[in-house]
Amino acid sequence: MRFAERRRSRRAGRPHVLLLVAQPSALGAARLPRLLHDAGCRVTLFAVRDAVAARAGCLDQHIAAPVPREEYFAALGAHLGREGVRYDWVLPATDADVRGLYARRAEPWAARCFPADPTSPDAEAVFSKAAFGRVMERLGVPVPRARIADEPGTALAAAREIGFPLILKPLAGSAGAGTTRVADEAELRRAFAGVAEHGSVLVQRYVEGMVGSVQVVFNRGEVRAWVSSYKLLTWPGPYSPSSCRLFRAIPALEPHLARIGAEFRLHGLMGLDFMEEAATGEVSFLELNPRPGAIAHTCRVAGADVRGPIHDLASGAPGSGIVRQSRGNLVLPLFPQDLLRGFREADWLSLSRWLWTPDEWRDVPWREPRLLARHLLILAQNARWELGRAVLGTPLSAPTGRHPASPPSPSSGRTLPAGRSLRGSPGR
C-alpha cells in the first residue's frame, strides 16, 4: 500500500480540529493537542511560529500565523475562506481568540467558530463578567452581587449598597490581573485607580470560601462531561490561575451547568469559575471562560474519560449520557506552574517534594519531549532570576514572560506542607 493510501487509512474516522492560539505564551493551550489526539482527532495549529503550543508532540500540521493581532484574524479568515471545509471543529484556545471571533461575528467564518450562539442578544455574556452576571440573575443561577463602576464615586456608591469587604476586578482583565480585595472605603479609593487602568471595574461582593472551576464539554448546548476542582495554590498572585488543584465532585453544579449551556447554546470544551461559601457551602458562579482551561488536560487524572465526548463534539455526533469524575480529594500540583510558584516564593519544602515524590510528576508531559524541554527552559530562567534576587538582591537576568521589575507576590499567604493540606485558597 502506498504511503498516501496508508495515511488516508489512518485518518479515516478522525475528525479534523483547527486549534486557534492567538496568545503565543499560553501554557494550557500547549497541552490541548495531546488531549485532542487521544480523543481520536487530527490537530492543525493556527498560531505564530514560536508559540509554546508549537512544541506539542501531537500536531498534524502547524500553520504559521502573523504576529500582529489584526493580521492574525485577517489571515485566519482568509484561511478558513479557502480551506474551512477541511475542519470539523474550530477550537479557540485563548481569551484573545474568543474576543476576536466575537468582534467579527457578522462575518460567516467567525460566526461558525464562535463557541456559542453568535446571534443571541446575550452573546457578549460569554466573555463579559458584567453581562454574565446579569444573565445568571435572570436565569436564577446564583452569582455574587456586583455592580459596574467607571469612576471612584460610582464604586463607592456600589460598595455602600453591597457592603464591605469587596473584590475589584477589571472587566477587560484575565487570569486575575488587576483583581484586588478592599476592606473599607479608604482602601477602595487607594486601589481603584490601579484597577481602572484596565478599563471599567466590576465591584463584587467578597465571598469567604474556596475558589473552584469546572471544566465542561458542551455539545450544542448540552452537558456531555464535567470535572470540578478547587484552587489550593495560585501563581503568580492570590487571584491568578492555580498552580495546585484539589479535585472533588460537586453535584450541585450540574443543574446550573445544564441551564447555562442551554441559554448560550455552548459548544466546545470550556470552564466556569465558581465560589463555594465557607459558612453555608452554597455555590455561586463568577464567570464563564469560553475556551479550554489550563487544567483541561487533567480530567483523566480525576477519573473522567472525556475522550468520547470530545470525539463526538468534533465529529458532529450528538453524543449521549454525561461523563463525570470518579475520584475525589485528589491533589494535583500542576507542571510547570507549581515549580514556578515554588521558586517565586522560595518554598523549598514544596520544591523538594518534586525530587522525592513521584506523585508530584503526574502532570509532567513526559510523552512530549519538545514541550517538556521548553518548560524546563522556562524553569531554568526563573530559577536563575530568583537566585539572583535572593542572593544578590538583584536578578541575574529577566526570565521569559516576566518584567524585570516584577516584585514577589505570594500566591495565597500560606504554603502546603509535606502532607499537602486540603485547606482552600482565599475567598473572592
Buried (B, 14 or more C-beta within 10 A) or exposed (E): EEEEEEEEEEEEEBBBBBBBBBBBBBBBBBBBBBBBBBBBBBBBBBBBEEBBBBBBBBBBEBBBBBEEEEEBBEBBBEBBEEEBEEBBBBBBBBBBBBBBBBEBBEBEBBBBBBBBBBEBEBBEBBBBBBBBBBBBEEBEBBBBBBBBBEEBEBBBEBBEEBEBBBBBBBBBBBBBBBBBBBEEBEBBEEBBEEBBEBEBBBBBBBBEBBBBBBBBBBBBBBBBBBBBBBBBBBBBBBBBBBBBBBBBBBEBBBEBBBBBBBBBBBBBBBBBBBBBBEEEEEBBBBBBBBBBBBBBBBBBBBBBBBBBBBBBBBBEEEBEEBBBBEBEEBBBBBBBBBBBBBBBBEBEEBBEBBEEEEEBEBBBBEEBEEBBEBBEEBBEBBBBBBEBBEEEEEBBEBBEEBEEEEEEEBBBEEBBEEEBEEEBBBBB
